[in-house]
Each structure stands twice: as C-alpha cells, then as structure tokens.
Amino acid sequence: MDKQLNLDDIVLIGRTFDEYARMFALDDDLLVSKTILDVASGVSSFCAEANSRGLNVTATDKIYTLSPSQIEQKCKQDLAKVVDQLPNILDLYVWNYFKNVQSLKIHRERAYKTFIDDLKAYGAKRYIPTRYPETEFSDNRFSISLVSHLLFLYENHLDYYFHKMAILELARITSQEIRIFPVVNLKGEQSAFIKPIMQDKDLERFRIRLEKVDYEFLKNGNEMMVIRLID
C-alpha cells in the first residue's frame, strides 16, 4: 500500500491565521475591506484571528450543526489519529514550519482551542453550518473564498463531480477570486483532478492558474489554485 495518512474520512485539523497567510499568499491589500469566506474551515482559528484583526471573515462547515463540546471531542480524536500515524511517515513531510511532531501537536491544539472559544462567543454570527457543494448564500456574497485542505487533498473521498460543483457554487457566491490549497493528494502527488478542472468547458470562463506559495508541510504541497472570476 502506498505510504500516506490512513484516514477513513475528512479530519478536523485546526490551522492558524499565519498558516492561512502563507498557504494562500494573503496580505493586507487582498484582505482589507473584503468579505472573506473560509470554506469547510473546521476547527481552524483563521476566522477568529482574522476578525480580531478587524477583517471580515465568515467560516463555514457542516460540523457547525454540532455543539462546541461535540466538535471539540471530535477534533481531539482526529488530531490524536493523525499524530499517532506521523512517526511512521515523517519523510512525507517538510519539517521547517513545524520542528517535530510535538510542536505540530501544540500548534494544532492552540488553533482549535482558539476556534472553540470564538465559536462559543459568536456562534452563527461567524460560523455558518454549510454542507458543500450547496450553500444558501446569495450571489456574490463574498469577495474572496479560501478552500483549505478539502478539495484535491481528499480526492479519494470526494469525486470529480463534487469538486466541480463546489467550484461552480463558490463562483456563484464569490465576486473576485477563489483560492484552493493544496493541489496535492494525501500522498503528496498532484491531484488527478487538477488538469480536468483546468480544462473543463463549464469552467473555461474563469482564469485558473497554479501559484507557488511560501508554505510546505506535506511534501510537494507548496502550490495553490487561483480561480480569478473577474478581469
């Protein structure tokens, strides 16, 4: 069997504002005065940290139908599942941002605890239960949509139709740009869906490109897909 994280389902892993800034090449010019959608954001602290900085971020995920305590219990279990497997697959990862498995665990715990506190404080004002690829948002509701560790990474769990429908739905509710990170699967190989997405006739009205970013944890996972919706 090919070496990779052995996951039965999509896991709840929290990532921080700094990670998002690196993964998506974010800066003030891109974020300030924009409405930003965090897609399938799970227990990441990006929404909490961004709003504390005066930015306008809305987080969405199907798990937000659960209570904070239920979400916290699941993300603890998911983090333990990932951390337990990492010592056997260390060579699949680049240990620069995180020095070792323990530092990764501490970082992830800090992210999800920040998220849980913010969820308890703001609830549905910031965290909207959403089951992709469908949403209930109005057309052009957001300026920018960010998709972290969902599309492409889980190509064995989510088929091509899901990817395409999710992108089309995000294009409907987003006015400027969609950014997707990473573009590799759990083996660190470019997803088999990248070229079909870039060549799909239903998406040809958008400008789609791959762009290097200043973040790499999973080896080869240092590119994002940028889908430009306007000229």
N, C-alpha and C positions, 0 to 999 in steps of 0.2 A: 504494500500500500504506500502511496506517495506520502512523504512527510508533510504534515500540516497540523494546525489545530483541529482536533476532532470535536466538532460541535454538532449536536443534534438539531439546534435551532439558532436563531439570531440571539446573541447575548447582549445583556445590558452592561455596557462598559462606559464609565464616565471619562470624558475628556474636557480639558480646561480651555479658557479663553486663549491662553498663549499657544496651545496646540492648534486651535482653530486658526489663529492668526498666521501660523506657519503653514498649516495644511492648505489653506485657501488663499494665501498671499494677501491677507487683509491689511488695510491701512486706513487712516482717518479719512482720506479722500474718498474711499469706497464706502465707508460705513456711516459717516456723519450725515445726518438729515435724511437717512434712508429707512425704509421699513424692511426689516430683515426676517426671513423665515428660516428657522432651524428645523430641517426635515428629519423625522424619525430620530429625534435628539436624545431619547432615552434618559439616562441619568447624568448627562454632561452638564457642566457648570457654565457653559458658554452663555446661555440666556441670562442666568443670574449675574454673572460678572459683567456682561455687556450692559445690562440695564443699570447696574450700579455705576457704570461709567457714563451714563446719560444717553446711551444708544437705545434704539427701538427694536427689540428682538422679541419674536414670538416663537415658542417652542411647540412642536407637535409630535405626538407619538400615540400609538394605540394603547400603550400601557397606562396612560393618564386617566383611564377609567378606574384604575385601582387606587386604593388608599396609599398615602405616603408610607405607611408601615409595611404594606404588602410589596410595594415597589422596592423598598429598602431591603427586605428579606430576599427578594429575587436577585437583586444586583449583588448582594453579598455572596449568594450561591454561585452566580455566574462568574464573579471575579475569582472566587476560590477555584472554580473549574479551570479557568484559564491559567492562573498562577501555578496550579499543580502540574499542568502539562508543559509549561515553558522550559523547565530544566532539560527536557529531552529534545527540545527543538530550538535551542539557543541560536544555532547557526542560521536559522531562517530570519533572524532579526539583526538590526544595527543598533549596537549599544552605545550610542552617543548621547542622545537626549535623556535616556534612562541609563544609568550606570550598571544596574543589575536588576534582578527580578524583585528584590526587596524595595528598591527605590521606585520601581514601577508600581508596585502594590500600594505604597504610601501615597503616590501621586494620584492613583485611581480612587483611593479611599477619600482623599481630600476633595476630589471633584464630585463624587456622588453625595458626600455629606453637605457640601455647599448647595448642591441641587435640592436635596431633601429639605433643607432649611428654607430655601426660596419657594419651593412648592407649597410648603405649609403656610408661608406668609402671603403668597399671591394667588395660588390656585389657578383657576380658569382664566384669570386676567392675563396670565402669561403662558400657561401650559394647556394646550387645547387637544383633547382626545381626537385622534385622526387615524383612520385606517386606510393607508395608501394602497392602491393608486388613486382612490377617490378622496375628495375633500369637499367641504361645504363653504369654502371661501369664494368671494366674488372675483370677477375678472380683474386682473392687475392689482390685486390687493397688496402685494408686496413688491418692493423694488428688486430685491435680490433673494434668491433661495440657495441655501447651503445644504448639501447632502453628504453627511459624514458616515462612512463605514456602513453603508447599506447596499446601494446599487453597485454592481460589478463584484464587490468583495464576496457577496453571498450568491454567486451565480448558480451554485448547486441547490440553493434553496428557493431562489426567485427566478422564474423563467424569463425568456426574452420578452414575452408579451407584457409581463409585469413591468420590466424596465421601460419599455416603450410607452406604455400607458401612464406610468409615473412621470416620465419626462414631459409628455404631452399635457398632463394635468398641471404640472408645475409651470409649463409655458403659458397656460391659460391664466394662472393666478399670479404670475410674476411679470413685471413690466420690462425689466432690463437684462438680467443675467442669472443663469443657474450655474453653480459650481459644484462639482462632484469629486469627492476624494475618498479612497484612492481609486485607481483604474486597474488594479490587480486583484486576483482572487486570493484565497487563503493560502495558496501555495507560493505566492509571490510572482505569479505569472500574469502577464496582461490578460484581462478577461476576454473570453471568446466573443463577448457581446460588443466590444469596442468598435470594431470595424463595421459590423452590421448597423449599429446605431448611427455611425458617421455617414453611412451610405443609404440609410433608409429614406425612401422618397417622401414619406409623411413628415420627415424632419428636415427636409432639404431647404426649407425657407429660413432656417436658423443657421447662424455661423457657429460651427462646432470645431474646437481645437483642443489639443492636449498641451499642457504647460507644466514645466518643471517648477517645483516648489522647494522651499527650504525646510523640509521635514521628511525624514525617512526612518520608520521603525521597522515595519515589515520590509524585508529586502525588496528592492525594485519599486517600492511603493512611495515614489517621490514625484508623482505627477498627478495633476487634477484635470478633469474635463471641464472646459468652459463653454457654455452654450449662450451665445450672445443673441438676444431676442430682438434688439433694435439696432439700426445702423448708427 
